[in-house]
């Protein structure tokens, strides 16, 4: 990833559009002089990308997807769809600072729901298979935090969750569309469109540091009823009514 970022910076573009925390981190480690617009980034202040959301300064701005507190919301939705859960593992990449912040928020919410929360640290596909298989021996549920690793290995995670009978909630709709049980997060396309406007403004001479980092206007809940049936879960009408999209 760092070599790719260096290759792009060597082309000396007028602006770089970068998505995900790991890509933005690699980009900023390569250059601080080329303007950067980011998307699909969690907690850019804690990640060290910008000092303030309303006035980021420097040569970087963009669009923020999740605050750490959303971790409690993920746990609450998982508890609603699978109310018998007593154990939940949080699948995360520990080197990504927001992933750790999500874990802490979920750990704080767990006792209020009578759910024990454990960390499932992953750095590669082998880690994912090992930690999920170990956790699944005693049953429970999964919260899969956003990262390039979990996104690119989503089929592995979804298939393991199905085989181990683990209800899981994910951070983006494409997981549910790929067979995951449910997701709660931003519509990625809706965030990409305004990013194009920021790129246009920068190309017209606007200082990126004067453009505020924008928060999502809406999160979408997606439920896959077919997967719920396979897991033996009955999704209540009240929960279905909260969903922005129900996959049958």
C-alpha positions, 0 to 999 in steps of 0.5 A, a space after each residue: 500500500 505504501 509503494 502504491 501511495 508513493 507511486 501515485 504521489 510521484 505522478 504529482 497530481 493536483 489532488 488525490 482522492 483516498 478511501 479508507 483509513 489505511 490508504 489515507 495513512 499511507 498517502 500522508 506518510 508519503 506526501 503532505 504537499 499534495 491536496 487529499 480528499 478522503 472518503 470512508 474514513 473513521 474518526 479522522 481526528 483520533 487517526 491523526 489525519 486532521 486536528 479539527 473537523 470544522 477546520 482541518 487545515 493543511 492539505 487534507 479534508 474529506 468525509 467521515 463515516 463513523 464515530 466510535 459511539 456507533 459501536 454501541 448501536 451495532 451491539 444493540 441491533 445485533 441484540 435485537 435480531 438475536 436476543 438470546 446472545 450472551 457472547 459477542 466477538 468484535 472482529 477488528 484490526 488493532 493497528 487501526 485506531 478507530 477499530 480499537 475505539 469501536 471495541 471500547 464502545 462495544 465493551 462499555 455497552 455490553 454489560 447493559 445488555 448482559 453480553 460479554 464482549 471479546 476482541 477478535 484481533 485480525 491482521 490477515 485471512 488466516 487470523 480471521 479463520 482461526 479466531 472465528 473458528 475458536 470463538 464459534 466453538 462456544 457460540 455467540 455473535 459477531 460485530 465486524 468493524 470496517 477495514 480494508 481487510 474485512 471488506 476484501 475478505 467479506 466472503 470468508 467472514 460471511 461463510 464462516 459466520 454461516 457455517 459456525 451459526 454466528 449472527 453478525 452485524 457489519 458496517 456497510 450494506 454490501 456485506 448484507 447484500 453478499 449474504 451477511 445477516 445485517 449491516 448498519 452504516 453509511 451508503 458509500 455511494 452517497 458519500 462519494 458524490 459530495 467528495 467529487 464536489 470537494 475535488 472540483 472546488 480544490 481544482 478551482 483553487 479552494 484551500 482543502 484545509 478550509 473545507 470542513 470534514 463532513 459527517 454522514 447525514 444518514 445511516 442505513 440499516 439493511 437486513 437479510 431475511 434469507 440469512 436470518 432464516 438460515 440461522 433460525 432467527 425470526 426477525 420481528 416486524 418492528 425491527 423490519 420496519 426500522 430497516 432501510 432495505 430488507 433483502 428477501 
